[in-house]
Each structure stands twice: as C-alpha cells, then as structure tokens.
Amino acid sequence: MVVAAAAFSGETLWAEAAVTCNPIELSPCLAAVMSSTPPSETCCSRLREQTPCFCGYLNDPSLRQFADNPIIRTVGNACGVAYPQC
C-alpha cells in the first residue's frame, strides 16, 4: 500500500506489533506501482508484514501523499491486503 513511500531516501521508523515499520521495506513493490505488472510474491509478503504500519504511514505528513494513492490500493488488493481504516 505504501509502496511508493519506499522511494524515499530518508527513513521513517515506527515499532508496531513487533514489526519495525520502515517504508523502504516496501521497495519490492515499486515495479507494481510504477507499471502495470502484478505485484511479486516478495512485494505481497512485505505488504503483509508491514500491515500494522499502514496507519502510521498514512498519518505521517511526509508519506501520506504516497500512501493515500489509488495505485497503492490496487497493489494491496492484488496481494489480498486490505486498505486500513485509520
């Protein structure tokens, strides 16, 4: 979902539910966001792993523009990852 946030060179970290929230972890999803290719299994795995972090990404002003994006929702849906209701 916050796939495009992985394009950031800066690092934003949160600790949620024993997961280190780091949008850079979503970099395997960039190909799916930037083109019409389906997300890879690695992308989907990272999305599932980072699910507890999504609301933090959406609430972060520097990440919101990337996280709140229809393409991100499409990639998440393809991976079976629901868009959060924060």
Short mmCIF file of the C-alpha atoms (twelve columns), coordinates in Angstrom:
data_MODEL
# 
_entry.id   MODEL 
# 
loop_
_atom_site.group_PDB 
_atom_site.id 
_atom_site.type_symbol 
_atom_site.label_atom_id 
_atom_site.label_alt_id 
_atom_site.label_comp_id 
_atom_site.label_asym_id 
_atom_site.label_seq_id 
_atom_site.Cartn_x 
_atom_site.Cartn_y 
_atom_site.Cartn_z 
_atom_site.pdbx_PDB_model_num 
ATOM 1  C CA . MET A 1  0.000  0.000   0.000   1 
ATOM 2  C CA . VAL A 2  2.641  2.494   0.946   1 
ATOM 3  C CA . VAL A 3  4.715  1.149   -1.773  1 
ATOM 4  C CA . ALA A 4  5.740  4.426   -3.312  1 
ATOM 5  C CA . ALA A 5  6.983  5.531   0.079   1 
ATOM 6  C CA . ALA A 6  9.855  3.142   -0.427  1 
ATOM 7  C CA . ALA A 7  11.221 5.616   -2.950  1 
ATOM 8  C CA . PHE A 8  12.177 7.912   -0.089  1 
ATOM 9  C CA . SER A 9  15.852 8.059   0.686   1 
ATOM 10 C CA . GLY A 10 15.054 9.075   4.258   1 
ATOM 11 C CA . GLU A 11 13.984 6.510   6.769   1 
ATOM 12 C CA . THR A 12 10.831 6.714   8.853   1 
ATOM 13 C CA . LEU A 13 10.620 4.055   11.511  1 
ATOM 14 C CA . TRP A 14 7.852  3.032   13.899  1 
ATOM 15 C CA . ALA A 15 7.556  -0.011  16.100  1 
ATOM 16 C CA . GLU A 16 4.120  -1.581  15.848  1 
ATOM 17 C CA . ALA A 17 3.100  -5.097  16.858  1 
ATOM 18 C CA . ALA A 18 6.690  -6.403  16.860  1 
ATOM 19 C CA . VAL A 19 7.221  -5.060  13.324  1 
ATOM 20 C CA . THR A 20 9.795  -2.423  12.521  1 
ATOM 21 C CA . CYS A 21 7.877  -0.018  10.336  1 
ATOM 22 C CA . ASN A 22 10.114 1.116   7.538   1 
ATOM 23 C CA . PRO A 23 8.655  2.120   4.158   1 
ATOM 24 C CA . ILE A 24 11.944 1.151   2.488   1 
ATOM 25 C CA . GLU A 25 10.932 -2.460  3.210   1 
ATOM 26 C CA . LEU A 26 8.253  -1.980  0.544   1 
ATOM 27 C CA . SER A 27 10.734 -1.319  -2.266  1 
ATOM 28 C CA . PRO A 28 9.993  -4.719  -3.901  1 
ATOM 29 C CA . CYS A 29 6.577  -3.239  -4.723  1 
ATOM 30 C CA . LEU A 30 7.882  -0.331  -6.784  1 
ATOM 31 C CA . ALA A 31 7.666  -2.247  -10.071 1 
ATOM 32 C CA . ALA A 32 3.961  -2.941  -9.475  1 
ATOM 33 C CA . VAL A 33 3.318  0.704   -8.597  1 
ATOM 34 C CA . MET A 34 5.291  2.186   -11.468 1 
ATOM 35 C CA . SER A 35 3.953  -0.149  -14.171 1 
ATOM 36 C CA . SER A 36 1.001  -2.384  -14.787 1 
ATOM 37 C CA . THR A 37 2.846  -5.548  -13.731 1 
ATOM 38 C CA . PRO A 38 1.261  -7.612  -10.986 1 
ATOM 39 C CA . PRO A 39 2.974  -7.427  -7.601  1 
ATOM 40 C CA . SER A 40 5.604  -10.061 -6.907  1 
ATOM 41 C CA . GLU A 41 5.291  -12.546 -4.065  1 
ATOM 42 C CA . THR A 42 8.089  -10.649 -2.319  1 
ATOM 43 C CA . CYS A 43 6.069  -7.448  -2.615  1 
ATOM 44 C CA . CYS A 44 2.958  -9.127  -1.228  1 
ATOM 45 C CA . SER A 45 4.927  -10.687 1.603   1 
ATOM 46 C CA . ARG A 46 6.354  -7.305  2.575   1 
ATOM 47 C CA . LEU A 47 2.914  -5.686  2.398   1 
ATOM 48 C CA . ARG A 48 1.511  -8.314  4.752   1 
ATOM 49 C CA . GLU A 49 4.488  -7.838  7.075   1 
ATOM 50 C CA . GLN A 50 4.085  -4.048  7.104   1 
ATOM 51 C CA . THR A 51 0.270  -4.074  7.518   1 
ATOM 52 C CA . PRO A 52 0.428  -2.932  11.165  1 
ATOM 53 C CA . CYS A 53 2.363  0.125   9.954   1 
ATOM 54 C CA . PHE A 54 -0.088 1.439   7.368   1 
ATOM 55 C CA . CYS A 55 -1.947 3.865   9.622   1 
ATOM 56 C CA . GLY A 56 1.364  5.287   10.788  1 
ATOM 57 C CA . TYR A 57 2.378  5.817   7.169   1 
ATOM 58 C CA . LEU A 58 -0.961 7.467   6.380   1 
ATOM 59 C CA . ASN A 59 -0.647 9.766   9.385   1 
ATOM 60 C CA . ASP A 60 2.917  10.801  8.536   1 
ATOM 61 C CA . PRO A 61 2.750  14.065  6.518   1 
ATOM 62 C CA . SER A 62 5.877  13.140  4.547   1 
ATOM 63 C CA . LEU A 63 4.431  9.755   3.497   1 
ATOM 64 C CA . ARG A 64 0.707  10.450  3.190   1 
ATOM 65 C CA . GLN A 65 0.878  11.626  -0.433  1 
ATOM 66 C CA . PHE A 66 2.368  8.268   -1.390  1 
ATOM 67 C CA . ALA A 67 0.373  6.050   0.940   1 
ATOM 68 C CA . ASP A 68 -3.045 7.504   0.099   1 
ATOM 69 C CA . ASN A 69 -2.964 6.623   -3.590  1 
ATOM 70 C CA . PRO A 70 -5.378 4.530   -5.718  1 
ATOM 71 C CA . ILE A 71 -2.486 2.571   -7.250  1 
ATOM 72 C CA . ILE A 72 -1.350 1.567   -3.778  1 
ATOM 73 C CA . ARG A 73 -4.844 0.260   -3.056  1 
ATOM 74 C CA . THR A 74 -4.784 -1.741  -6.292  1 
ATOM 75 C CA . VAL A 75 -1.455 -3.366  -5.413  1 
ATOM 76 C CA . GLY A 76 -2.715 -4.133  -1.917  1 
ATOM 77 C CA . ASN A 77 -5.913 -5.667  -3.290  1 
ATOM 78 C CA . ALA A 78 -3.894 -7.839  -5.682  1 
ATOM 79 C CA . CYS A 79 -1.950 -9.104  -2.663  1 
ATOM 80 C CA . GLY A 80 -5.070 -9.640  -0.564  1 
ATOM 81 C CA . VAL A 81 -4.063 -6.837  1.821   1 
ATOM 82 C CA . ALA A 82 -6.962 -4.619  2.876   1 
ATOM 83 C CA . TYR A 83 -6.556 -0.847  2.899   1 
ATOM 84 C CA . PRO A 84 -6.725 0.319   6.527   1 
ATOM 85 C CA . GLN A 85 -9.483 2.331   8.123   1 
ATOM 86 C CA . CYS A 86 -7.496 4.602   10.434  1 
# 
